[in-house]
Amino acid sequence: MYGLNHAGSSSIVTTIVLVVLATFFVSIRFYTRGIRHSGGGIGIDDWLILPGLLFFYLYAADGIYGMSY
């Protein structure tokens, strides 16, 4: 990947895997809270996780960009 050494390539792959896992688990959280109505439905803590996920995406993109160049 872009002439990276093994550590750089591993870091990028790890970052991508963590982004996918974070998105999956946030989706599962909304599914279980919203569709299944467990725990009283969707609350403010559920909505606040979305900006956190967005900031994680930006952090991951910055890290991948920084490792790539």
N, C-alpha and C positions, 0 to 999 in steps of 0.2 A: 504494500500500500504506500504509494508516494515515496518510495525509497526509505521507508522507516526500518529501524532495527527491530529485533524480535520483541523487545519490551514495548516499543511504541505501537506496534501492530496489536499486541495483546491488550494494551490499554484501550485502544479504540474498539476492539471487539467486546471487551468487558463493558465499556460504556454503552454500547448499542444493546447488549443483552440486558443491562440494568434498566435502560429506557423502556424496552419492551416489557419487562417484568413489572415495572412501576405502572405502566399504562394498563396492563392486564389486571393488576390488583386493585387499582382505583375503579376500573370498570366493574369488577366483581363486587366491590363495596357498594357501588350505586345500584347494581342489580339486586343484591341481597337486602339493601335498605329500602329501595323504592318498589321493586316488583314484588318481593316476598313480604314486605311490610314487617320485617323483624326489627325489633328494637324501637318501635314508634315511628318509623318512616325516615325520610331524609331530613336531616337537621343542619344547623349552621356549620357544624364540624365537617360534614360531608361537602358542603359548598366551598369551604375554605381550603379543602385539599386540592381543588382545581387550580387556584393560583399557585399553590406550592408545586404542583405538577408542571405548570407552565414554566416556573422559574427553574425547575430541574431540567426541563428541555433546553432552556437557554444556557444553563450551566454546562450541560453535556455537549451542546453544539459548540460552545466556546472552547471546551476542552479538546474536542475533535479537531476543530479548526487550528488550535494552537499546536497540537501534536502533528498535524499534517504539514504545517509550513514552518 
